Amino acid sequence: MRIEIDEKSGFCFGVVKAITTAEQLLRDRGGAVWCLGDIVHNRVEVNRLEKLGLQTVDHAQLPTLAGKCVLIRAHGEPPQTYRAARQYGIELADATCPVVAKLQERVRRAWEEMKGVGGQVVILGKPGHAEVVGLTGQTNEEAIVVETVDDLSRIDFCRPVCLLSQTTQSLGLFNMIRNEILKRAADPAAVTVHDTICRQVSNRNPHLKEFAARFDAVVFVSGSKSSNGKALYEVCREANPRSYKVEDASELRAEWFAGLSSVGVCGATSTPKWLMEQVAEALAHF
C-alpha cells in the first residue's frame, strides 16, 4: 500500500512560533512555565509539552501565579489578561500569532471608528473560541459575533457596520455573510468590510481537495478541539468519502484500508508533523 504524507499539512507559522517559544522557555527555566489554555488544540502535542514541564492553566488561576512565567498562545488574549498579569506580578511570554495580533489592532481601530458614527463591529467567528475572545476584548465586549447567516438578525441594519473575521474562518462563508449584510443594509455605503482571513490557512482548502482526491482513502489527523481541523476534515470528506479522522495512530482501524492501494495522510494547522509521521508508520504495518 502506497502511503503519502501531505507536505503542506501541519503547523501554521503562528503555531510554530508558539511551540518554539514554549520549548525555549522550558529549556531556559527547567520546566517552570505555565500556559494560559491549551497551547494548541491537539491533545497529543499538549501531552508531549506537559511531559517537558509545561503546565496548562486557566484565567481563574492567574491570581495564584505571581512571579511565574505564563505563556500566551498563538490565539492571543484580550486586554484584561494583560491588566491581570500586571496586577498579579506575572511575567508574560507573548506568543500571539503576528496575524492575530495585527487583527486585534484592526478590530480595536474599527471599534473606535464605529463608536464615532454610531455603528457596530461584526466579527465572523465561533463564539467562545480563544481567538474570538481576544478579538471581542478589544471592543469592551461590544462586538457582535456571528457564526451563520441566521445570526445576522442581531445586527441593526439601519446603522453602519464594520465586518471582520476570525483568521481561520472559511473564505466562502465570509463572502456569503458579506453579501448578505450588503443586501440587508439600509445604506450599503455605510458597510465596511475587512477580509482578515489568514491565507496560509484558507489556501489549504483547494490544495487539500486535490490531495484527498488522489488516494483510495485519506487519514486526517487532528485534535478533537480544533475548529480548523473540523473544517479541513470536511474538505477532505467532500473530495474523498473514504476520509477518516483520528487523533493518533491508536484510533486507526485495519478494516478501513482492506484491499486499498493508496492512502494519504494529512492534518490541521494544529497537527504536528511528527504525529502524522507516526500515523503513516502505523499504516505501513497494516
BELBELUR-V102298 format. One record per residue. RES is the residue in three letters. PSI is psi as a letter, one per 40 degrees, with the letter a starting at -180 (* if undefined). Layout:
BEGIN
RES,PSI ; RES,PSI
END
This chain:
BEGIN
MET,h ; ARG,h ; ILE,h ; GLU,h ; ILE,h ; ASP,h ; GLU,e ; LYS,e ; SER,i ; GLY,a ; PHE,h ; CYS,i ; PHE,d ; GLY,d ; VAL,d ; VAL,d ; LYS,d ; ALA,d ; ILE,d ; THR,d ; THR,d ; ALA,d ; GLU,d ; GLN,d ; LEU,d ; LEU,d ; ARG,d ; ASP,d ; ARG,e ; GLY,f ; GLY,e ; ALA,g ; VAL,h ; TRP,i ; CYS,h ; LEU,g ; GLY,i ; ASP,h ; ILE,d ; VAL,i ; HIS,g ; ASN,h ; ARG,d ; VAL,d ; GLU,d ; VAL,d ; ASN,d ; ARG,d ; LEU,d ; GLU,d ; LYS,d ; LEU,e ; GLY,e ; LEU,h ; GLN,h ; THR,h ; VAL,i ; ASP,i ; HIS,d ; ALA,d ; GLN,e ; LEU,d ; PRO,e ; THR,e ; LEU,f ; ALA,h ; GLY,e ; LYS,i ; CYS,h ; VAL,h ; LEU,h ; ILE,h ; ARG,i ; ALA,d ; HIS,d ; GLY,i ; GLU,i ; PRO,i ; PRO,d ; GLN,d ; THR,d ; TYR,d ; ARG,d ; ALA,d ; ALA,d ; ARG,d ; GLN,d ; TYR,e ; GLY,f ; ILE,h ; GLU,h ; LEU,h ; ALA,h ; ASP,h ; ALA,f ; THR,h ; CYS,h ; PRO,d ; VAL,d ; VAL,d ; ALA,d ; LYS,d ; LEU,d ; GLN,d ; GLU,d ; ARG,d ; VAL,d ; ARG,d ; ARG,d ; ALA,d ; TRP,d ; GLU,d ; GLU,d ; MET,d ; LYS,d ; GLY,d ; VAL,e ; GLY,f ; GLY,a ; GLN,i ; VAL,h ; VAL,h ; ILE,h ; LEU,h ; GLY,i ; LYS,h ; PRO,h ; GLY,e ; HIS,i ; ALA,d ; GLU,d ; VAL,d ; VAL,d ; GLY,d ; LEU,d ; THR,d ; GLY,d ; GLN,e ; THR,e ; ASN,f ; GLU,f ; GLU,e ; ALA,i ; ILE,h ; VAL,h ; VAL,i ; GLU,d ; THR,i ; VAL,d ; ASP,d ; ASP,e ; LEU,e ; SER,e ; ARG,e ; ILE,h ; ASP,h ; PHE,e ; CYS,e ; ARG,i ; PRO,i ; VAL,h ; CYS,h ; LEU,h ; LEU,i ; SER,i ; GLN,i ; THR,d ; THR,e ; GLN,i ; SER,h ; LEU,d ; GLY,d ; LEU,d ; PHE,d ; ASN,d ; MET,d ; ILE,d ; ARG,d ; ASN,d ; GLU,d ; ILE,d ; LEU,d ; LYS,d ; ARG,e ; ALA,h ; ALA,d ; ASP,g ; PRO,d ; ALA,e ; ALA,e ; VAL,h ; THR,h ; VAL,h ; HIS,h ; ASP,h ; THR,f ; ILE,h ; CYS,h ; ARG,d ; GLN,d ; VAL,d ; SER,d ; ASN,e ; ARG,d ; ASN,d ; PRO,d ; HIS,d ; LEU,d ; LYS,d ; GLU,d ; PHE,d ; ALA,d ; ALA,e ; ARG,e ; PHE,i ; ASP,d ; ALA,i ; VAL,h ; VAL,h ; PHE,h ; VAL,h ; SER,i ; GLY,i ; SER,d ; LYS,e ; SER,h ; SER,d ; ASN,d ; GLY,d ; LYS,d ; ALA,d ; LEU,d ; TYR,d ; GLU,d ; VAL,d ; CYS,d ; ARG,d ; GLU,d ; ALA,d ; ASN,h ; PRO,d ; ARG,f ; SER,h ; TYR,h ; LYS,h ; VAL,i ; GLU,d ; ASP,a ; ALA,d ; SER,e ; GLU,e ; LEU,i ; ARG,h ; ALA,d ; GLU,d ; TRP,d ; PHE,e ; ALA,h ; GLY,e ; LEU,i ; SER,e ; SER,i ; VAL,h ; GLY,i ; VAL,h ; CYS,a ; GLY,a ; ALA,i ; THR,e ; SER,e ; THR,h ; PRO,i ; LYS,d ; TRP,d ; LEU,d ; MET,d ; GLU,d ; GLN,d ; VAL,d ; ALA,d ; GLU,d ; ALA,d ; LEU,d ; ALA,e ; HIS,e ; PHE,*
END
